[in-house]
């Protein structure tokens, strides 16, 4: 994937020190925009990206973000921020919601900025409801947003039904991993909030 991106002039540094420096710079820049309340408003008002080549490259970078996250590679935030930069420069695209939820994880889960992380996740959900995105992006975005985003500022019970929707969307896309995580969190949150774990009828509604 990196070789393909490189052919289109998209480069990411391999030096760990440079990666850390660029990540910190991007975080501070985004944090200023979140504090002022301008960044997310700007994103939702952007036009729709239509260039087919850029859309393919954005999809590649989105998948690369997922893989780098799982192997705990320090390049992951840089790829996510590049997606965000392209969104701001060229317009909304199919992977913008996924990038926002990933940014929410960084701010809420790593930096401890729960409100800002939740705001990123909520903006991603708003974009899903207003625009057509692929089931692959929809399922993963719904799962991550309700598992590690808006849950920081909303009751856990409010996460249960959206996780059903995440499960359905992920299954439609063949994203079995996100589907499994979504149904796991669905059951976990039902247990933690005192709902019955007799999931016979409830589970069949999900399939």
Rosetta blueprint (number, residue, H / E / L):
1 X L
2 X H
3 X H
4 X H
5 X H
6 X H
7 X H
8 X L
9 X L
10 X L
11 X L
12 X L
13 X L
14 X L
15 X L
16 X H
17 X H
18 X H
19 X H
20 X H
21 X H
22 X H
23 X H
24 X H
25 X H
26 X H
27 X H
28 X H
29 X H
30 X H
31 X H
32 X H
33 X H
34 X H
35 X H
36 X H
37 X L
38 X L
39 X H
40 X H
41 X H
42 X H
43 X H
44 X H
45 X L
46 X L
47 X L
48 X E
49 X L
50 X L
51 X L
52 X H
53 X H
54 X H
55 X H
56 X H
57 X H
58 X H
59 X H
60 X H
61 X H
62 X H
63 X H
64 X H
65 X H
66 X H
67 X H
68 X H
69 X H
70 X H
71 X L
72 X L
73 X L
74 X L
75 X L
76 X H
77 X H
78 X H
79 X H
80 X H
81 X H
82 X H
83 X H
84 X H
85 X H
86 X H
87 X H
88 X H
89 X H
90 X H
91 X L
92 X E
93 X L
94 X L
95 X L
96 X H
97 X H
98 X H
99 X H
100 X H
101 X H
102 X H
103 X H
104 X H
105 X H
106 X H
107 X H
108 X H
109 X H
110 X H
111 X L
112 X L
113 X L
114 X H
115 X H
116 X H
117 X H
118 X H
119 X H
120 X H
121 X H
122 X H
123 X H
124 X H
125 X H
126 X H
127 X H
128 X H
129 X H
130 X H
131 X L
132 X L
133 X L
134 X L
135 X H
136 X H
137 X H
138 X H
139 X H
140 X H
141 X H
142 X H
143 X H
144 X H
145 X H
146 X H
147 X H
148 X H
149 X L
150 X H
151 X H
152 X H
153 X L
154 X L
155 X L
156 X H
157 X H
158 X H
159 X H
160 X H
161 X H
162 X H
163 X H
164 X H
165 X H
166 X H
167 X H
168 X H
169 X H
170 X H
171 X H
172 X H
173 X H
174 X L
175 X L
176 X H
177 X H
178 X H
179 X H
180 X H
181 X H
182 X H
183 X H
184 X H
185 X H
186 X H
187 X H
188 X H
189 X H
190 X H
191 X H
192 X H
193 X L
194 X L
195 X L
196 X L
197 X L
198 X L
199 X L
200 X H
201 X H
202 X H
203 X H
204 X H
205 X H
206 X H
207 X L
